[in-house]
Every structure is written in structure tokens, then in C-alpha cells.
């Protein structure tokens, strides 16, 4: 059994409101039934209930957990991103007579990576008596997901030296690491490995390459990878449509959106709709945007916050401020990004009073404006009649220490200049 670093955590779980009546659980008269029950809860994605069942059954002297049930419980901790619970399950495994096989080890390794503890993952990995491609990939993915891309790449080359061949999941993780580092040269090197591998044609690896190249601004390389994907899934289409839109190829973005619809294999999700609305916004094509809006409603995404934010921005930029307002108020809980989008839309549309009113509503609802918020509202204060509101925003900027940000200071100078307030304009220059 692998050695475990010293742990002093308790081995039980405590929930304030158990979902499972304890009186139901003693009915299990053998180990198989109780293990099957926990595994069944996990298959139904009732992860908290599965952990609760484990707690209740743990006190039964006849209760013994099978390795497969341990794997289900560890996976539940991964899904819940609960590091404390994961550590407790791990401790329970080590305190039991269970000898973890490579499958259970890999579940534990993956759990630590998903829960953000790559240090624990590394200790589990180092103590494993045997490793396979899943073990290496879990450790690489854990570092990549936790912003330790350098270590992920180091592990990738260590994996190659060990003789273990990467699969499409490995390539997906390491390509994301290259993307996170902004290292196009290394990304191309990994791309060469993908082409030589047996799993190089798998959509997971190819979709990751498409996203990486679009992030690097290499749209031709991204399109080349995309065009060679034999079975394009929703992620393939979404990556390419978003890539074109983000890099300013808006006609191409909408062209691929139409092509995806014509092929009829997939229904657009909220992210693809968001990219399509952004393309319509850049091209100032509100009529086509309205058609896509209708399609979005038809597919049940009319109130989605991600698609709605891009839609709201499109209507505002195209001068349809009332439509933008309607979309905004249909969203149940708009986040800060959404509020910023509507404020910016009204500011750019020349409706300063509404922009200022929305800014006030946002603060009243308890959201804390960021520098994007104040930049948007300052752009609305463009004449002497809005000088009072501009000064209020200036006070807020000082309170939040945003006056240390150069772009915010420049916006203040511009605001005072447009409001014909020379004194405050000169005062800002001396700060």
C-alpha cells in the first residue's frame, strides 16, 4: 500500500440537514446491498446523499466498502470539488484493509487535481507502485487546471521519457497548458506529436488545437486543424465560430454558424449563440441578429445569461436600446459582466441618464462596480449636465483606489474636458 502523508482529519462527515432518513439504512443486511446502494446514488449524481449514506453505514460493524465503491465516493468528491471530504475518504481507504489498485489510485489522483491540491496529487503519484497513461494524464491535467502549466509540460516530457504513450486526453491537457503559457512554438511541437500518434484524429485533441491556435491569433492554423476534424462536434464548431469572431473575422464566423445549422447535426448552445451575436454586433447587422435571437428563444436559451449578455451588447451597439433593455430585464440574475454591458451600451448609445440610472441600480442591488463599470459610466458623462454624476463617480473611483489605474485617470480627464470643467481637469493632471 502506498505511504500516506500524516493526516489528522476526522474520518466522518457532518451535514446539517441529512437528506436520507437514517431509519432506512439499517435494512441493508449484507455488504453487497449497502455498497450497491452507495454506487447507485453516485450513478444518479446524488453525490451528497452518497456521502451521507457512507456516514450512516460506517458505524455498522458489518459494513465493508468495496474498492469500486471507494472509487465512486472519491469521484463524488471530485464532482463536488470537496477537498476535505476527499481527504477523509482517502484516509478511510488507508485505514481499511483495502489495497488500492491502479484504478482507485487514479481516481484519488484525479480527485486531488480537480480539488486544487496538486501537492497531494504529486504525493499519491510518487507512491503509486504502477502507473499508466491515465495516471500521467490526471497529474498533468491537475497542474494545467491549477495554473501550473510549466510543471504540466515538464511532466509531459517526463512521461514521454518513461515510455508511456500519450492519448487524446493527455494531448487535450498539455495543449491547454501551452495555450495558458502563450507558447506557440511549444504548441506546434505538441501538434507534431499529435499528428504522429494513433489518437491524433480524436476530436478532443483537435478541438484543443483549434482553441489554442485561435488564442494565439493564428486563425489559418486553427482553420486547417478544424477542416481536418472528421467528426465535428459542438465543441469543434463552437471553437471555430468563437475564434473567427474574437479575431475580427465576423463574416466567417457567421458563415460557419450558418454551415453548422445547415448540416443539422447539432443545436447551437449558449456559447455559440454568444459568438454569433458578437459577430452581428461587430458587423452592425441587427436584422440578422434578430433572426438569431428568435432561434435562441426557440431553443430555450432566451433567458440564458451568457447568450443574453452578447445579445444585449449587440442591440445596444446597433442602436436598439429598448430591445437591449428588454433583454436585460428578462435575465433573472445578471452578473457584473452583464451590468457592465448594458451600461456601456447606453453610454455608447448616447443615453447618459439611463446609463447612470442603471449604474445606480447595480450598486443598489449590492453588486460592486469594477474599473470596467466606471469606465463605461464615465463615457456617458459627456456634457455639463452630467458633471454632477461624473463627480460622484470620481469620488467612488478614489474610494476604490481606481485612480491608480492609468486608463481610469485618462477617462476622468476626458470626462472633465467634455463637461467643460477646466478646474477639475487641471486638478486631475496634478494628481
N, C-alpha and C positions, 0 to 999 in steps of 0.2 A: 504494500500500500504506500502511496506517496506520502511524504512527510508534509505536515501542515504547519504553517507558522502559528505561533502561540495565539490563542483566541480565548477571550474571557466572556464572550457574549452568551446570554441565556439561550437555551435550546427550544423555547416555546414561543408562541405568537400570542398577541393580545389584541383583540378587536373590540371596540366599544359597543358595537351593535352586531352581534353574530347573525348571519343570515340563515344558518342552519340550526334547527331545534336539536339540542343535544339528545333528546329522548329518542330521536330516530336512529341515532348511530349505533347504540349497543345491540341492535337487531342483527348486526353482522356477526355471524358465528364462526367464520373462518377467514384466514388471511387472504385468500383469493378474492372473496367478495369485497372486503374493505379496500384492497388495492385497486380492484376494478372500478369501485365507486369513485375513488380519487381521480383515476385516469379518465373516467367518463366526464367528470366535471371539467378537467383540463381540455378535453376534446371539444366540449361545448363552450370553451373560452370563459368559463366561470372560475377564473383564477383565484380570486379572493376566497370564494367558497371552498375551493380545493385546499387552500392553506388552512382554512378554518377546520375542515374535516380532518386534516392531518393533526391539528392540535387536539381535537376531541379524542381521536383514536389513539393518540400517542400514549395516553395514560393506561391503555389496556395492555396487560402483560402478554396477551396472546397476539398482539398486533405486531407484525413484522413487515417492513417495507421491502418490496422487490426492487431490484436495480432499475427496471423500466419505470416504476412509479416515482423513484427518485428523479429520474430524467424528466418526467412530466412536471414534477414540483419545481425543479430547477428552471425549466422552460417557463413556468408560470412567473417565477421571479424575474426572468429576463423580460417578459412581456410587460410586467408592472414596473420595470426599472427600479426594483426594490433591492438595493444592495444589502441592507440589514437582514432582510428575510433570506436572501440568497446565501449570505454567510452562515446564517443559522442552519439552513438546510445542509450546507457543506459540512459544518461541524457535526451535524447529526449523522451524516454519512460516515465520517471518520470515526465517530464513537460507536458505530454499529459494527456488525460482523461482515458488512457488505464490502467486497473487494471491487472497487470501481473498474469497469472495463474501459476500453478506449472510447466507446460511445458516450458513457456517462462523464468521463473526463472532458470530452469535447463539449458537452452541454454545460459543464461547470465553467470551462474556459470561455465559452461564448457568453454566458451569463455575466461574468465579471467584465468583459469588454462592453457589453450592452449597458451595464450599470455604471460605467465610467471608472472602474478600478483596474487599470491596465497593470498596476503593480501586482495585485493579487493574481491577475491572469498570467503574468510572467512567472510567478512562483509555481502556479499549477502546471504550466507548460514545462518548466525546467524539471519538475519532479515526475513527469509522465514517463513510465517505462517504455512506452512506444508511442509514436506519433504518425499521423497520416496527413493527407492533404487538407482534411477538414480542420485538424489541429493547427496547422500553419496558417490556414486562411482565417480562422477565428482570431488568432493572435494579431495577424496583420490588420484585419478589419477593425479590431478593437482599438489599435493605435491610430488608424486612419480616422475612425469616427470621433476620436477624442483629441483631434488636432495635433497628433504626434506623427506627422507624415514622414519626417526624416527617419524615425525609428521603424515605421512601417516599411519603407523602402529598404532599409538595412536588413530587416527580417526577410524581405522578399529575396534578396540576393543570397542570404544565408540559406534559405530554403532551396534555391537552385543548386548551391554548392553541396547540399546534403543529398542531392539526387532525387528529391521529391518533385514531381511534375505539377505545375500549377493547373488548376481547372478554370472554368469560366467565372466562378465566384471569386477566385483569387485575383484574376485579371480585373474584375469589376472593382475590387477593393483597392488594388495597387494603382489603377488608373485614376481613381478618385484622389488618391494620395498625391499623385503627380499633378493633378488639377489643383489641389489645395496649395501645393507649393508654387504653382505657377511655372513649373519647369517643363517647357515644351520639348526640349531636347531629350529629357528622360522619358517623357510621354511617348515620343516617337520610337525610342528604344524598346519600350514595353510593347508598343504596337507591333514592332517586328517580331517580338516573342509570340504575340497573339497569332500572327499570321502563320507562324511555324508550328503552332500547337494543334492538337487534334480537336480542341474545343473552340478554335478561333472563330468559327462561324456562328457561335451561340449568340443570341440577341443580348444577353446580359453584358458580355464583353463589348459587343459592337455599340450598344447604346451608351455605355460608359465612355467609349472613344468619341462618339458623336458629341456628347456633352462636354468632354474635355476640350476638343478642338474648337467648339463654339465659344467656350470660356476664354480660350487663347486668342480668339478673333480670327481663327484660321477656317473660314467658312467653306472654302473649297475642299479642304481635307475632311471637314465634317460631312459635307455632301457626298464625297467619294465613299466614305465609310457607310453612310446611310443608304446609298444606292446599291451597295453590295449585301445589305441585310436581306436574306432570302425570305424570312417570315417576319414582316414588320408588325410589331405590337403597338399598343397605345403609347408606351414609353418611347419607342422609336419615332413615331410621328410627333409626339409632344416635344421631344428634344430638338428635332429639326425645325419645327414650326416656331418654337421659342427662340432657337438660335438665330434664325433669319430675322425675327422681329427685334431681338436685342441688338443685333449688329446693323440695323438700319435697312435690311433687305425686306421691306414690308410687303411689296408686291409678291415676292417669292414666298413669304410666309403665308399670305392669304391664298396663293396658288396651291401650296401644299395642303392647306386646310380644306380647300375645295376637292383636291385629289383624294384626300382621306375620306371625305364624305361620299364621293363618287364610288370608291371601292366598296364602301358599305360594310367593312369588316368590323369597325369599331365605332362606338358612340363617343363623341368628344367629352372629356372630363373638364372640371373647372379650370385646370391649368391651361389646357389647350384653348378654351374659350377666352381666358385672360390674355393669352398671347394674340389671339385673333382680334380682340378689342383694342389692344395696344397698337397693332398694325393699322387698324382702321383709324385710330386716333392720329397716328403719325401721317397718314395719307389724307387726313381730313375727309373721310368717306362715311359720314353719318348714316346715309341711306343703307349702305351695305351693313354697317354696324347694327342698324335697327333690325335687319333681317336675321343677323346672327343672334341678336337679343331675343327675338321670337323663338328661335331654335333652342336657345339656352333655357327659356321658360318651359318649352315643350319637353325638354329632357330633365325637368325637375331641379334645375340649378339657378333659377331666377333669383333666389334669395341667398345664394352662396356668397360668402364674404370675399373670397379671392376673385372670382369672376366679377362680382359686383363692384369691387374697387376699380378694376380696369375699365368696366363699363361706365361707371360714374365719371372717371377721368376722361374717357372718350367723349361723352356727351358734353362735358364742361369745355373741353378744348375745341369742340366743334360748334360751340355757342348755344347748345341746347341746355341752358341752365336749369330750366324747370324739370326736364327729363332727368338731369343729374340729381336734382333734389329728390325727385320721386324715388329713384333707385336707392339713394342713400337712406331714406326713411323707411324703406322696405326691409333693410337689414336689421336683424334683431339686436345684435351686439357688435356694432362696428368697432374695430380696433383703432389704435393710434394711426396706423398707416392709412386706413380708410378716412378718418377725420382729416388728416393732412391732405389727402387727395381732393376732398370736397372743398376745403378751404382754399387750396391752390387753384382749383377750378374756378371758383367765384372770384378770386383775386385776379386771375388772368383774364377772366371774362369782363372785368371792369365793374363788378357789383360789390363794391367795397363794404357797404353796410351789411349785406348778407354774410360776407366772409367774416366780418368782425363779430356778427351775431353768432355764427356757427362756432367761432373760436371761443366765445364766452360760454356757449352751451357745452362744449367739450370740457372746459375747466369745471363747470357746474356738475357734470356727471362724474367728476373725480379722476379724469384722465390727466396725466401730467404732460404738457406740451414739451416737445424736444426742439432742437435747433431748426429742424425742418419746418415745424409748426410756426415758429417765429419768423422764419424767412418768408414763408407763404403769406403771413398776415402783414408783414412789413411791406410786401409788394402791393398790398391793397391800399395802403395809406399813401396816396399819390397827389393829394391836393390839400390846401389849407383846412378844408372842412373835416379832414380826418386826422389833423395834427394831435388832437387830444387823445385819440385812441392810440396813435403812434407813440406818444409819450408814455402811455400806460404799458404798452408792450416793451418800451425801453426800460421801464422800471423792473418789469418781470425778467428781462434779459440780465440786468445787473444782479437781481436776486438769485438767479440760477447760474451766475458766472458764465453766461454765454458770451459776454463782452470780451472774453479772451480768444474767441474764435474769429479769425480774420474775416471770413465771409459774412459773418453776422455784423461785424463792425462796418464793413463796406455797405451792407444793406441799410444800416442805420444812417450812414452818411447820405446815401441815395434818397432815403425817405425824407430826411430833413431838407435836403436840397429841393426835392419836388414839392414839399409843403411850404417852400419859400421862407424857411426859418433859418436865417443865416447864423444867428447866435448859437443855437444848439448844434448847427452843422460845424461851426468852428470849435465848439466845446468838445465835440466828439473827436475832432482832429488832435486835440491836445491830450486826450486820454492815453 
